[in-house]
Amino acid sequence: MTRLAVFDCDGTLVDGQASICAAMNKAFAAAALPLPDRREVRRIVGLSLPQAVSKLIPEASDTTRREIIENYKQSFRAAREAGELTQELFAGVRDIIVKLHAAGWLLGIATGMSRRGLDHVLESHGLTPFFVTLQTADDHPSKPNPAMLEAALFETASDPQDAVMIGDTAYDMQMAVDARVRAIGVDWGYHHVAELRQAGAVFVAASPAELGEYLLR
């Protein structure tokens, strides 16, 4: 039986909140807008950028939202090129990736990041060879739309009942439910455990080690 584990990236594999918040602050400042609340920025991590900005400033005009989006992209790109991004792996994440791969699992990623951003994360941590399907905001609607998971299933010839979606937000859990894939939450990311369970998580791991025990039992 082919088993597929699809991971979210930011908040699940890596902790990028500092860089995300910094880039969003610069984007708002460049547009002469009040800086967004850091807690609200954390809550939109996982959404594609246009949807994230819409949640942060729902009353803004389309022109203003487009300006924020472009400012954010420029700020994030400049930080990446300057080597200033903070996107460290959560402790224990590499171990579970290695163990799942060794056990014969197919591994994938479904993220609201751009493909360029995801490639940078995977390459910088030496993880690119482990993943056979990469789904990003460049090619799909934002989570919780199930398109990313459906594409991952198709690319790996996997059945939904043999797949899991692993993420830290309610968006990930709802996407899994809508794709008929088992939803597994992690509590080291950006949404609370109660939110993950309410959105459909059948299990919430307190650590990467516990996640491994659950999947490899």
C-alpha positions in Angstrom: 0.0 0.0 0.0 1.3 3.4 -0.9 1.0 5.9 1.9 1.2 9.6 1.3 2.0 12.3 4.0 1.4 15.9 2.9 2.9 18.6 5.1 2.1 22.2 5.4 5.3 24.3 5.5 5.2 27.5 7.6 4.2 26.7 11.2 4.5 22.9 10.6 8.0 22.3 9.2 9.6 25.7 9.7 9.0 28.7 12.0 8.8 31.7 9.7 6.7 34.0 11.8 9.4 36.5 12.5 10.1 37.0 8.8 6.5 37.0 7.9 5.6 39.6 10.5 8.6 41.8 9.6 7.7 41.7 5.9 4.1 42.5 6.6 5.0 45.4 8.8 7.2 46.8 6.0 4.4 46.3 3.5 1.9 48.3 5.6 4.4 51.0 6.5 5.3 51.5 2.8 1.5 52.0 2.1 1.3 54.5 5.1 -1.1 52.2 6.9 -1.1 51.4 10.7 1.0 48.2 11.3 -1.1 45.1 11.7 -1.5 43.3 15.0 1.2 40.5 15.2 -1.4 38.1 16.5 -3.6 38.7 13.5 -0.7 38.2 11.1 0.1 34.8 12.8 -3.5 33.7 12.2 -3.4 34.3 8.5 -0.2 32.2 8.0 -1.1 29.4 5.7 -3.4 31.3 3.4 -2.3 32.5 0.0 -1.1 36.1 0.1 -4.1 37.8 -1.5 -6.5 36.0 0.9 -4.2 36.8 3.9 -4.2 40.5 3.1 -7.9 40.5 2.6 -8.4 39.1 6.1 -6.0 41.7 7.6 -7.7 44.7 5.9 -11.1 43.6 4.7 -12.3 47.2 4.4 -9.5 48.3 2.1 -9.9 48.9 -1.6 -8.6 46.5 -4.2 -5.9 49.1 -5.1 -4.7 49.2 -1.5 -4.7 45.4 -1.2 -2.7 45.1 -4.4 -0.2 47.6 -3.0 0.2 45.7 0.2 0.7 42.4 -1.7 3.4 43.9 -3.9 5.1 45.6 -1.0 5.1 42.3 0.9 6.6 40.4 -2.0 9.4 43.0 -2.4 10.2 43.0 1.3 10.3 39.2 1.5 12.4 38.9 -1.6 14.9 41.5 -0.3 15.2 39.7 3.0 15.8 36.4 1.2 18.5 37.9 -1.1 20.2 39.5 1.9 20.2 36.3 3.8 18.0 37.7 6.6 15.1 35.3 6.5 14.4 33.3 9.7 12.9 30.0 8.6 14.4 27.4 11.0 13.1 23.9 11.1 11.2 23.1 14.3 13.2 20.7 16.5 12.6 17.1 15.6 11.0 17.8 12.2 14.0 16.5 10.2 13.9 13.2 12.1 10.3 12.5 11.3 10.8 13.3 7.6 13.7 10.9 7.5 11.9 8.2 9.3 8.8 8.4 7.2 10.8 8.4 4.0 12.8 5.3 5.2 9.5 3.6 6.1 8.4 3.9 2.5 6.0 6.8 2.8 5.6 9.2 -0.1 6.0 12.8 1.1 4.6 16.0 -0.2 4.0 19.6 0.7 0.9 21.8 0.3 1.6 25.4 1.2 0.4 29.0 0.8 4.0 29.9 0.0 5.2 30.6 -3.6 7.1 27.9 -5.3 10.2 30.0 -5.2 9.8 30.5 -1.5 9.2 26.8 -0.9 12.2 25.8 -3.0 14.4 28.1 -0.9 13.2 26.6 2.3 13.7 23.0 1.2 17.1 23.7 -0.4 18.5 25.6 2.6 17.6 22.7 4.9 18.7 19.9 2.5 15.2 18.5 2.3 14.4 18.7 -1.4 15.1 15.0 -2.2 12.6 13.8 0.3 9.5 15.3 -1.3 7.9 13.9 -4.5 5.0 16.4 -4.8 5.1 20.1 -4.1 1.9 22.2 -4.3 2.0 25.9 -3.8 0.0 29.1 -4.1 1.4 29.7 -7.6 -0.8 27.0 -9.1 -3.8 26.6 -6.8 -6.6 28.5 -5.0 -5.9 29.3 -1.4 -6.5 26.8 1.4 -8.9 25.5 2.6 -9.8 24.8 -1.1 -8.8 21.1 -1.5 -7.1 21.7 -4.9 -3.6 21.3 -3.6 -4.3 18.0 -1.9 -6.2 16.7 -4.9 -3.2 17.5 -7.1 -0.9 15.8 -4.6 -3.1 12.7 -4.7 -3.2 12.7 -8.5 0.6 13.2 -8.9 1.4 10.3 -6.5 -1.4 8.0 -7.7 -2.6 7.8 -4.1 -6.0 7.1 -2.7 -7.5 9.6 -0.2 -7.9 6.8 2.4 -4.1 6.1 2.2 -3.1 9.8 2.7 -2.8 12.2 5.6 -2.5 16.0 5.7 -0.3 17.4 8.5 -0.6 21.0 9.4 -0.9 23.6 12.1 -4.0 25.6 11.1 -7.7 25.1 10.7 -7.2 25.8 7.0 -5.1 22.7 6.7 -7.6 20.6 8.6 -10.6 21.8 6.5 -8.7 21.3 3.3 -8.0 17.7 4.3 -11.7 17.1 5.2 -12.8 18.4 1.9 -10.3 16.2 0.1 -11.4 13.2 2.1 -7.9 12.8 3.6 -7.2 12.2 7.2 -6.4 15.5 9.0 -3.6 15.6 11.5 -2.8 18.7 13.5 0.4 19.8 15.2 0.3 22.1 18.2 3.6 23.9 17.7 2.3 26.2 15.0 -0.2 29.1 14.7 -3.6 27.9 15.6 -4.9 26.5 18.9 -5.5 22.7 19.4 -9.3 23.3 19.9 -9.5 25.0 16.5 -7.7 22.2 14.8 -10.0 19.6 16.3 -13.1 21.7 15.5 -11.9 21.9 11.9 -11.6 18.1 11.6 -8.3 17.0 13.0 -8.5 13.3 14.1 -5.2 13.6 16.0 -3.1 16.6 17.2 0.6 15.9 17.9 2.3 17.7 20.7 5.7 17.1 19.2 7.3 15.7 16.0 8.3 12.6 18.0 4.6 12.0 18.9 3.6 12.6 15.3 6.1 9.9 14.3 4.8 7.4 16.8 1.2 8.0 15.6 2.1 7.5 11.9 4.6 4.7 12.2 2.7 2.5 14.7 
